Amino acid sequence: MPFWLDRDPLVLASRSAARRALLEASGIPLELQPADLDERALEASAAALAPGAVAQLLAREKAAAVARAKSGRLVLAADQVAALGTQRFSKPADRATARAQLRALCGRSHELHSAITFAQDAAVLFEHVEVARLTMRPFSERFLDLYLDAVGSAATASVGAYQIEGLGIQLFERIDGDYFTILGLPLLPALDFLRRRGCLLA
């Protein structure tokens, strides 16, 4: 790709199709290497931390784990935490959990904390967290059931049980924040870091 100047593709420590699509659409060649971590155990160990700090911890641990396995390679990891006051939401395990999360968020405002970490070998090179605030509209039980029927397993693929790039946008009445942050990857700070590092054409 003409904008990418590094010898090797960027290693993306994520299974997220949305993150992959954002980076590839930005002209960045990728090698996918999801981190093999117990994220729920890490979250539990960080229960006293603020949501943004939890998201950053998860991204850092993912980046570090993959960077150790990919000697000399530049690794990007990301994570996201949804918070409604002091209540946090992870990816729901099943439809029932997704339904409970959406019912809790219905008619209320919550925050998405999205973190990225770049690492190489044992060094953390760059970290960043951004926050978006989203307000769900009041919706009926019938709408909620039809929504969950329509999205199927996608309801368990992200924190909060929705994807605003698809049918999930129908859940909301107001969104304040960066679109890329909501998708789980603060893209502009990531691109800025890659330019400053000389990996992208400035």
Backbone torsions as a table, in degrees:
resi	resn	phi	psi	omega
1	MET	NA	136.8	-169.8
2	PRO	-67.5	-23.5	-178.3
3	PHE	-87.2	-18.5	-176.2
4	TRP	-87.9	123.0	-173.2
5	LEU	-106.6	-14.4	-177.6
6	ASP	-73.2	155.8	-179.0
7	ARG	-68.3	-38.1	-175.4
8	ASP	-110.9	154.5	173.0
9	PRO	-63.7	156.9	173.2
10	LEU	-71.3	135.7	176.2
11	VAL	-88.1	121.9	179.2
12	LEU	-103.1	114.9	-178.2
13	ALA	-89.9	64.2	-175.2
14	SER	-156.8	149.1	172.2
15	ARG	-96.4	-0.4	-172.6
16	SER	-70.5	120.6	176.4
17	ALA	-66.5	-33.9	-179.5
18	ALA	-66.3	-44.8	178.9
19	ARG	-63.7	-43.5	177.9
20	ARG	-58.8	-46.4	-178.2
21	ALA	-63.7	-40.4	179.8
22	LEU	-62.2	-45.5	-177.8
23	LEU	-69.5	-43.7	180.0
24	GLU	-65.2	-37.6	177.6
25	ALA	-66.7	-22.6	178.4
26	SER	-86.2	2.7	177.3
27	GLY	88.2	21.7	-177.5
28	ILE	-106.7	119.0	176.5
29	PRO	-72.8	140.6	-172.6
30	LEU	-125.6	149.6	162.9
31	GLU	-119.8	125.3	-175.1
32	LEU	-91.3	127.2	178.6
33	GLN	-146.2	79.8	-179.5
34	PRO	-59.1	143.5	178.8
35	ALA	-78.9	140.3	179.5
36	ASP	-100.4	84.1	-177.2
37	LEU	-129.3	153.2	172.4
38	ASP	-86.7	89.9	-174.9
39	GLU	-64.4	-37.8	-178.4
40	ARG	-66.1	-36.8	177.4
41	ALA	-66.4	-39.5	177.3
42	LEU	-63.6	-43.1	178.3
43	GLU	-61.1	-41.8	-179.9
44	ALA	-63.4	-37.6	-180.0
45	SER	-70.4	-18.5	-177.7
46	ALA	-108.8	26.4	-173.7
47	ALA	-59.3	-27.2	-177.7
48	ALA	-83.0	-9.0	-177.1
49	LEU	-83.3	156.9	173.6
50	ALA	-68.2	155.8	-176.8
51	PRO	-54.3	-42.7	179.0
52	GLY	-63.1	-37.2	178.7
53	ALA	-68.8	-34.4	176.4
54	VAL	-66.0	-45.8	177.8
55	ALA	-58.7	-42.2	180.0
56	GLN	-67.0	-40.1	177.2
57	LEU	-59.7	-45.0	-179.6
58	LEU	-64.0	-44.1	178.1
59	ALA	-63.1	-42.0	-179.5
60	ARG	-63.2	-44.6	-178.7
61	GLU	-66.6	-37.3	176.1
62	LYS	-64.3	-46.8	-179.1
63	ALA	-62.1	-42.8	-178.4
64	ALA	-64.8	-42.3	-178.9
65	ALA	-62.3	-44.0	-179.2
66	VAL	-73.7	-37.3	179.3
67	ALA	-62.4	-34.8	177.1
68	ARG	-64.4	-33.6	-178.5
69	ALA	-84.8	-18.3	-176.3
70	LYS	-118.1	73.7	-174.0
71	SER	-54.9	128.4	176.4
72	GLY	80.3	-6.5	-175.2
73	ARG	-93.4	149.2	176.3
74	LEU	-84.1	125.9	-174.1
75	VAL	-119.9	136.6	173.6
76	LEU	-117.3	128.5	173.2
77	ALA	-126.5	155.7	-179.5
78	ALA	-145.2	155.2	172.8
79	ASP	-153.6	167.1	-173.4
80	GLN	-145.3	139.0	176.8
81	VAL	-128.0	130.8	174.1
82	ALA	-98.0	137.7	-177.9
83	ALA	-137.3	132.9	172.5
84	LEU	-117.2	95.2	-171.3
85	GLY	63.2	-123.4	179.0
86	THR	-90.8	-4.0	-179.9
87	GLN	-88.1	131.2	-179.8
88	ARG	-110.6	151.7	-179.8
89	PHE	-125.1	133.5	172.5
90	SER	-106.8	-178.6	174.0
91	LYS	-60.6	126.3	-179.4
92	PRO	-66.3	143.3	-176.9
93	ALA	-76.4	-26.0	-175.9
94	ASP	-157.5	178.6	-177.8
95	ARG	-60.8	-40.9	-178.2
96	ALA	-62.1	-41.0	178.5
97	THR	-68.2	-41.2	177.3
98	ALA	-60.0	-42.1	179.9
99	ARG	-63.9	-42.4	179.7
100	ALA	-64.0	-39.4	178.5
101	GLN	-64.2	-47.1	-178.0
102	LEU	-66.0	-35.7	176.5
103	ARG	-64.8	-38.4	178.6
104	ALA	-66.2	-33.0	-177.1
105	LEU	-87.0	-15.8	-175.3
106	CYS	-57.4	126.7	177.6
107	GLY	73.1	13.6	-175.8
108	ARG	-132.2	164.3	177.2
109	SER	-101.4	137.8	176.0
110	HIS	-136.0	171.1	-177.8
111	GLU	-117.8	143.5	170.9
112	LEU	-110.6	122.8	177.9
113	HIS	-105.9	113.8	-177.5
114	SER	-113.6	126.7	-175.6
115	ALA	-121.4	147.2	171.7
116	ILE	-129.0	151.1	173.3
117	THR	-138.7	131.3	168.5
118	PHE	-103.7	134.0	179.8
119	ALA	-140.2	156.3	174.4
120	GLN	-146.4	125.9	-174.4
121	ASP	52.2	-122.3	-177.4
122	ALA	-95.7	4.9	-172.9
123	ALA	-105.5	133.7	168.4
124	VAL	-87.7	120.8	-173.1
125	LEU	-96.1	-30.1	-176.5
126	PHE	-162.7	138.5	175.6
127	GLU	-137.1	148.5	-179.2
128	HIS	-159.0	142.0	175.7
129	VAL	-128.4	135.9	173.0
130	GLU	-127.0	155.3	-176.2
131	VAL	-125.7	136.7	172.4
132	ALA	-122.1	148.2	180.0
133	ARG	-116.5	126.6	-175.4
134	LEU	-124.9	137.7	179.2
135	THR	-116.7	118.7	176.5
136	MET	-82.1	142.8	175.5
137	ARG	-77.6	158.4	170.0
138	PRO	-67.5	131.5	178.5
139	PHE	-136.0	159.9	-174.4
140	SER	-81.9	163.6	174.8
141	GLU	-62.8	-37.6	178.7
142	ARG	-63.4	-45.1	177.8
143	PHE	-59.2	-44.4	-177.3
144	LEU	-61.3	-43.9	179.6
145	ASP	-65.6	-41.4	178.5
146	LEU	-65.7	-39.0	177.4
147	TYR	-60.6	-48.5	-178.8
148	LEU	-64.7	-35.8	174.9
149	ASP	-61.6	-43.4	-174.7
150	ALA	-69.7	-40.6	-174.9
151	VAL	-87.1	-20.3	176.5
152	GLY	58.5	-132.4	-175.6
153	SER	-67.4	-15.6	178.4
154	ALA	-61.9	-22.3	179.4
155	ALA	-66.1	-20.7	180.0
156	THR	-101.7	9.6	-174.1
157	ALA	-94.2	-7.8	-178.3
158	SER	-149.3	158.5	176.6
159	VAL	-63.1	142.9	-179.3
160	GLY	85.3	-12.5	176.1
161	ALA	68.9	31.8	178.2
162	TYR	-149.6	159.0	170.0
163	GLN	-129.6	115.5	-175.9
164	ILE	-70.3	-16.2	178.7
165	GLU	-77.2	-4.6	178.6
166	GLY	-127.2	-141.2	-178.2
167	LEU	-63.1	-20.3	180.0
168	GLY	-58.6	-22.4	-180.0
169	ILE	-62.6	-24.1	-179.7
170	GLN	-70.9	-10.3	178.8
171	LEU	-80.4	-13.0	-165.3
172	PHE	-113.1	151.1	172.2
173	GLU	-114.1	-18.2	179.4
174	ARG	-155.5	139.8	177.2
175	ILE	-135.2	125.1	177.6
176	ASP	-121.5	110.7	179.6
177	GLY	145.3	172.5	-176.5
178	ASP	-72.1	133.1	-178.7
179	TYR	-58.1	-43.9	-178.0
180	PHE	-66.2	-35.3	176.6
181	THR	-61.6	-41.3	179.8
182	ILE	-64.9	-34.3	177.7
183	LEU	-77.1	-5.3	174.0
184	GLY	101.1	13.6	-180.0
185	LEU	-149.1	101.1	174.2
186	PRO	-62.9	91.7	-166.5
187	LEU	-73.7	-41.7	-176.3
188	LEU	-63.4	-44.4	174.4
189	PRO	-62.8	-34.2	177.9
190	ALA	-65.2	-44.7	179.4
191	LEU	-65.5	-38.8	178.4
192	ASP	-61.4	-43.4	177.5
193	PHE	-60.9	-44.6	-178.3
194	LEU	-64.0	-34.9	175.8
195	ARG	-67.6	-45.1	-179.5
196	ARG	-64.4	-28.3	178.5
197	ARG	-81.8	-13.1	-179.4
198	GLY	89.3	11.9	179.0
199	CYS	-83.9	-25.9	177.8
200	LEU	-118.4	145.7	176.9
201	LEU	-63.5	129.5	-178.1
202	ALA	-88.4	NA	NA
